[in-house]
Structure formats: C-alpha cells, structure tokens
Amino acid sequence: MSVWGWLLGFLLLGAILSILYDILFRPWKLVREGINDLERQLKLLDGRFARLRSFIIAPWLWGDVERTRTFVSHKLALKRAELELFEKLKGGGE
C-alpha cells in the first residue's frame, strides 16, 4: 500500500473514532448541533424562496411555509428539552 493509502486510512479511522467518541461520551454536543441546524432552518423560512426551502425541509407538507415553521418549531422544542435532560444528567441530577 502506498503512503497515500495509509494516510487516507488513518484519516478515515480518526474521523470514525471522533464520531464514535461524540456519540458515546458527548451526546449533548450533537444535540446542540441539531438545535443550531433547526434555528438556521427557521431563519431560512423567513427569507427569500421560503416556499422552496419549506419544501426541502419537509416535502410531505408540499411547501406550506406556516405548517413547516410549526413543524420545525416543535422539533426545536424537543431538542431543547433533550439538551436540558442531558445537562441534568451531566450535572449529576441536581
């Protein structure tokens, strides 16, 4: 195997180990990233091409901006509750 093959193998192994570490030992980091994504989606629903973006976010709602905004808001509330739960678990249940 060439040097490039070994380098690519080490990079892939490092990426996989990093993802596994986040999943097993820092799940709140993934929840925070999910919250950031949902907040970004809500901002996109206020701007230009909102109907197209609402169709991309939730295709089963057929581009209905208000229903998509409601759907994303509910998902955001669930993610925030999940983050609160992880913070309580991380803090020792105080």
Secondary structure per residue as TSV (DSSP state, phi and psi in degrees):
chain	resnum	aa	ss	phi	psi
A	1	M	-	360.0	142.1
A	2	S	-	-80.6	172.9
A	3	V	H	-62.6	-38.7
A	4	W	H	-64.9	-35.9
A	5	G	H	-64.8	-44.7
A	6	W	H	-63.0	-42.5
A	7	L	H	-62.3	-45.0
A	8	L	H	-63.0	-40.4
A	9	G	H	-61.9	-43.9
A	10	F	H	-65.8	-38.9
A	11	L	H	-64.4	-43.6
A	12	L	H	-65.0	-42.0
A	13	L	H	-62.3	-42.3
A	14	G	H	-63.0	-41.0
A	15	A	H	-65.3	-42.6
A	16	I	H	-64.7	-43.6
A	17	L	H	-65.1	-37.0
A	18	S	H	-64.4	-43.0
A	19	I	H	-65.4	-43.6
A	20	L	H	-63.1	-39.5
A	21	Y	H	-62.0	-44.3
A	22	D	H	-63.5	-41.1
A	23	I	H	-66.5	-42.8
A	24	L	H	-83.4	-38.9
A	25	F	H	-114.7	-14.1
A	26	R	-	-138.5	61.0
A	27	P	H	-67.0	-25.0
A	28	W	H	-65.7	-26.7
A	29	K	H	-65.3	-41.2
A	30	L	H	-67.0	-34.8
A	31	V	H	-68.2	-40.3
A	32	R	H	-62.2	-40.3
A	33	E	H	-63.7	-37.9
A	34	G	H	-64.0	-39.5
A	35	I	H	-63.8	-43.2
A	36	N	H	-61.6	-41.2
A	37	D	H	-63.4	-43.0
A	38	L	H	-66.9	-38.6
A	39	E	H	-64.4	-38.0
A	40	R	H	-64.9	-39.3
A	41	Q	H	-64.6	-39.1
A	42	L	H	-63.9	-38.6
A	43	K	H	-65.0	-37.9
A	44	L	H	-66.2	-29.1
A	45	L	T	-74.3	-11.3
A	46	D	T	-93.2	-15.3
A	47	G	S	-95.7	-158.3
A	48	R	T	-70.8	149.6
A	49	F	T	59.4	36.3
A	50	A	H	-61.8	-37.4
A	51	R	H	-66.0	-41.6
A	52	L	H	-65.0	-44.3
A	53	R	H	-66.7	-34.4
A	54	S	H	-67.7	-33.7
A	55	F	H	-68.3	-36.4
A	56	I	H	-68.8	-39.7
A	57	I	H	-69.3	-46.7
A	58	A	-	-139.2	85.5
A	59	P	G	-62.5	-26.4
A	60	W	G	-71.6	-10.7
A	61	L	G	-94.3	1.6
A	62	W	T	54.5	39.4
A	63	G	T	80.1	13.2
A	64	D	-	-76.0	109.6
A	65	V	H	-66.5	-43.2
A	66	E	H	-66.0	-43.6
A	67	R	H	-66.6	-36.4
A	68	T	H	-67.2	-40.3
A	69	R	H	-62.6	-41.0
A	70	T	H	-63.9	-43.6
A	71	F	H	-60.5	-46.6
A	72	V	H	-68.0	-36.6
A	73	S	H	-63.4	-40.5
A	74	H	H	-66.6	-40.7
A	75	K	H	-63.0	-38.4
A	76	L	H	-64.4	-41.0
A	77	A	H	-63.1	-40.6
A	78	L	H	-65.0	-41.1
A	79	K	H	-64.9	-39.2
A	80	R	H	-66.0	-38.4
A	81	A	H	-65.8	-38.2
A	82	E	H	-64.7	-41.2
A	83	L	H	-64.3	-40.3
A	84	E	H	-62.0	-40.2
A	85	L	H	-63.6	-44.5
A	86	F	H	-63.8	-37.3
A	87	E	H	-65.3	-38.5
A	88	K	H	-66.4	-41.4
A	89	L	H	-66.2	-39.2
A	90	K	H	-69.3	-34.4
A	91	G	T	-78.7	-3.0
A	92	G	T	92.6	15.7
A	93	G	-	74.1	32.3
A	94	E	-	-71.9	360.0
